[in-house]
Amino acid sequence: MPLVFLGSLVDWFFKTSDRAALEIRKRLPDRRLPAEEAPPMRKRMRRRVRRLTVTARGSLGM
C-alpha cells in the first residue's frame, strides 16, 4: 500500500480532521467585524525575479 494514502486512512479511522475543525472554530471569534471596522489589508506587490523569468522563458523557447 502506498504511503500517500496513509494520512487519509488515519484521518478516516480517528476522525482527526473533524476534531481539528471543531478546535479551530472554538478559537475563532464568534462574529465577524463589519468592513468599516476591520483593519485595512496590506496589498502584496508582486515583483519579477529576473533570474526565474529568464529561466522560464529559456525553457519555453521564448
Secondary structure, 3 states (H helix, E strand, C coil): CCHHHHHHHHHHHHCHHHHHHHHHHHHCCCCCCCCCCCCCCCCCCCCCCHHHHHHHHHHHCC
